[in-house]
Amino acid sequence: MSQESIVPGEVVETAEIPEPGAVTIVVPTFNEAANVRQLLRQITEAVPARLPCEVVFVDDSTDDTPEVIEKAAQDCPFPVTVLHREEPVGGLGGAVVEGLKAATSDWIVVMDGDCQHPPSLVPDLVATGERANAGLVVASRYIKGGSRAGLAGSYRVAVSRGATWLTKALFPRRLHGISDPMSGFFAIRRSAVTAEVLQPLGYKILLELAVRSRPRRVTEVPFVFQDRFAGESKSTAQEGLRFLRHLAGLRTASPVARMVGFGLIGLTGFLPNLVGLWALTASGMHYVPAEILANQLGVAWNFLLIEHLLFRERRRHRRWWDRAGRFALLANADLVLRIPLIAVFVHQFHLGVLSATALALVTTFVLRFAGTEALVYLPRRGREKPMRDGRTARRAV
């Protein structure tokens, strides 16, 4: 399906701009008790009465954030709902998906709970989407009029710019027309959301939406990233690793990309294999059993990387020991099959030894990849289970 992007500042003529029916503001929170009262106050001041509004907090907090929201909501002229999750499945991105599913309005605005995203921009996001007949409106720090001033320190600025460059380089087509794919502040039409295809990991939900189910028409508005009202940033090295895993999962979503990733991971498995072989033979072990044991190190290495980078969303279909056993069986069968296959190519098809070895390697690689997909990670027929979902308590306050 073709995609269209709208250049910021482009004039889009429409016969009549309909007034949006309502807006749902989705706010994921994790221990933001010191910020939510100020955020609700800003939303109250920013959203005009002509734009019906509701606020949905999806809360993963371990502090008293839900209780603070309940007290602050008493002064709000709009409905406020708290969805508290006992298990933060998918991190902040998973919280946003819960909010998208719970929203009932024509437009959904996603923003952080730390007051770095100005609520005064909510009406502009919705109005811009209506004028442009867009499905997604991104608040961008990187177009004229925007600023990343609220990023604390040169290190976070560098990380943000590097992550933006990396994502745009990996997904040039899907992110065309989006200058700030790392933004956590955007508006999307409820009709454009396909929550079932989303597989969030970490906090970059806009990237997930843009890559897996991007609306056909996208536009942007500038915004100035504010300083935190209170507390500390939740960005950590662990979140950075989750972001890289998320990128890998998005990039390898197609079978061809997964096969390429499978091959690259297989190449890295030679390192632990060789190190193990050197250590075992140096200790006096015969090279044949040493080679068999060292090969298992490479198999274990490959299995761990494939689990976390290629098939993260399919791990739920089988228990880990079942997956590990099947993967090890396929990997070792690869070795057993390769030698007789080389013999067949040499004696039956009269290939040279090098050519036969190369062809056998390619053949067993394709069979190993197909076997891994079908026998290790493909859902069992009639026994596919839905993704484990954390218990969520819904409370209107």
Disulfide bonds with the S-S distance in Angstrom:
none
